[in-house]
Amino acid sequence: MITSNDPDPRPLAVLTDTDISQAVADGRNLEETRISQLPARDPVVVAPETDVVSAARTMLLHRIHHLPVVDGGRLVGIVDLSDLCAPMLGG
């Protein structure tokens, strides 16, 4: 998760292992590559009140595996698919 430097950090982008793998596949030297040089996407976010099924649907719709949780523009957490699977399966 890439956030702003504000006292209340805002999510700016999600950097994933796929982004790193793509940089390697593109022949980039990771020691010389800066995060700002990688493709940044406005992150899809949810509120803390979002139910588990809605969060999972959002992730599937956007084909993402990590979902920032934002309250009033401030990052308060992040969930991934495995976090959401257990409650849906009764675990």
C-alpha positions as CSV (number, residue, x, y, z in Angstrom):
1,M,0.0,0.0,0.0
2,I,1.4,3.4,-1.0
3,T,0.0,6.2,1.2
4,S,0.4,9.9,1.4
5,N,2.6,11.4,4.1
6,D,-0.3,13.2,5.8
7,P,-0.9,12.7,9.5
8,D,-4.0,10.7,8.4
9,P,-2.5,8.7,5.5
10,R,-4.7,8.4,2.4
11,P,-4.2,5.4,0.0
12,L,-2.7,6.4,-3.3
13,A,-2.0,3.0,-4.9
14,V,-1.6,-0.7,-4.2
15,L,1.7,-2.2,-5.2
16,T,1.4,-5.9,-5.6
17,D,3.7,-8.8,-6.4
18,T,2.2,-8.8,-9.9
19,D,3.5,-5.2,-10.4
20,I,7.0,-6.3,-9.3
21,S,6.9,-9.4,-11.5
22,Q,5.8,-7.4,-14.5
23,A,8.7,-4.9,-13.9
24,V,11.1,-7.9,-13.9
25,A,9.5,-9.3,-17.1
26,D,9.9,-5.9,-18.7
27,G,13.7,-6.1,-18.0
28,R,13.8,-3.4,-15.4
29,N,16.6,-3.3,-12.8
30,L,14.7,-3.3,-9.5
31,E,17.5,-1.6,-7.7
32,E,17.2,1.3,-10.1
33,T,13.5,1.3,-10.5
34,R,11.4,3.6,-8.2
35,I,7.9,3.0,-7.1
36,S,6.8,6.2,-8.9
37,Q,8.0,4.6,-12.1
38,L,5.6,1.7,-11.8
39,P,2.0,2.0,-13.1
40,A,-0.1,3.6,-10.4
41,R,-3.8,3.0,-10.2
42,D,-6.3,4.8,-8.0
43,P,-7.1,2.1,-5.5
44,V,-10.6,0.7,-5.2
45,V,-11.6,1.1,-1.5
46,V,-14.4,0.2,0.9
47,A,-15.6,1.6,4.2
48,P,-15.3,-0.2,7.5
49,E,-19.1,-0.8,7.4
50,T,-18.9,-2.8,4.2
51,D,-20.1,-6.3,4.6
52,V,-17.9,-9.3,3.8
53,V,-19.9,-10.4,0.7
54,S,-20.0,-6.9,-0.8
55,A,-16.2,-6.6,-0.2
56,A,-15.6,-9.9,-2.0
57,R,-17.8,-8.9,-4.9
58,T,-15.9,-5.7,-5.2
59,M,-12.7,-7.6,-5.3
60,L,-14.0,-10.0,-8.0
61,L,-15.5,-7.2,-10.1
62,H,-12.2,-5.3,-10.2
63,R,-10.0,-8.4,-10.3
64,I,-8.0,-7.4,-7.2
65,H,-6.7,-9.3,-4.3
66,H,-6.1,-6.5,-1.8
67,L,-8.8,-4.0,-0.7
68,P,-7.9,-0.9,1.4
69,V,-10.4,0.1,4.1
70,V,-10.9,3.8,4.3
71,D,-12.8,5.9,6.8
72,G,-13.3,9.5,5.9
73,G,-10.5,9.3,3.4
74,R,-8.1,7.9,6.0
75,L,-6.6,4.4,5.6
76,V,-7.6,2.3,8.5
77,G,-6.8,-1.2,7.2
78,I,-6.5,-3.5,4.3
79,V,-8.1,-6.9,3.6
80,D,-7.2,-9.6,1.2
81,L,-9.2,-12.5,-0.3
82,S,-8.2,-14.9,2.4
83,D,-9.4,-12.5,5.1
84,L,-12.8,-12.6,3.4
85,C,-13.1,-16.3,2.6
86,A,-13.1,-17.6,6.2
87,P,-16.2,-15.7,7.3
88,M,-18.1,-16.6,4.1
89,L,-17.2,-20.3,4.7
90,G,-18.2,-20.2,8.3
91,G,-14.7,-20.3,9.7
